[in-house]
Amino acid sequence: MTDAEKKLERQQEKEEQREKRRQERQKIASLHGKKRLQYLWDYYKVWLVFLAIAIVAVNIAVTIVRGLMTKTLLQVSALSADYSATGDQMQKDFSSYIGGLKKHEELSFDLSIDLHPGAVTQAEQVADVKLQVQVSSGTLDVVLVPDYAFSYIQQRGMLMSLDDVLSPEEIETYGKAGDLAYASTPDLQALSEQDASEAGTLDPEGESTVRAVTALSSLQNQTEPGTEAAEAEAKTVAETATEIHSSPSSGEQMYGVRVDDSGVLSDYAWYPTGQKVYFGIVSNTRHEDMALTYLHYLKGADNK
């Protein structure tokens, strides 16, 4: 076959392909509704499946890459804050305080957990579960806690001792102002055994905080509100709460710093005037230094 014949053959093939596409377009145009969709599916389903898979794969890849690239510098949970308040303004202000955020960096302020220990209701159970899941998963760094809930979370091993975290100067300054919160050290071994009896698992080390499985088990077996059992459970919570001291007694450690009277937190109207609020660092935080910087911000210290 000569070159001229080969060229003519290729032109004929192109013409045939064009004619097929023209006829296909006419066929599709003549169909309507379900018939058109059925035709497209019958003749293009392989390519449509590949397209769908490609779109899903791209979305998954983008989500993974975005998650890997995003660095959360600090995650704060303001417990029992005003439900109508938001954390947007504090996020902006604290971002400016630390010199701004770089690309893919973020701060998180959550005001959704309305925790009221002793109130045996479904809402309280849900709030308790959410807090315990955040703590046990290691995604939470700092809590702001009203005084009536401080002992509840501290005695469950959710807060780290601040004795070796704060500087001697800070301890002296906050101590003179009566802003330090001391409490007895929680019995983590007893807590772990209690978790095991409730959730059916025992942590051999006996050093973990309340686990998510325990929280979910507690939710599933929650006490019926308004019953005698509910009243007894509420009474038990109140009786087992340890008193907060502004100065240490024998065997007590420092777990919180009062921040409502610093003048910074009140600007955001998260809590009612006169409500004592304490700052605490979560026991398994990954951002201890940034947590301390946030404390300095709340207490009005200069940014260093």
Disulfide bonds with the S-S distance in Angstrom:
none
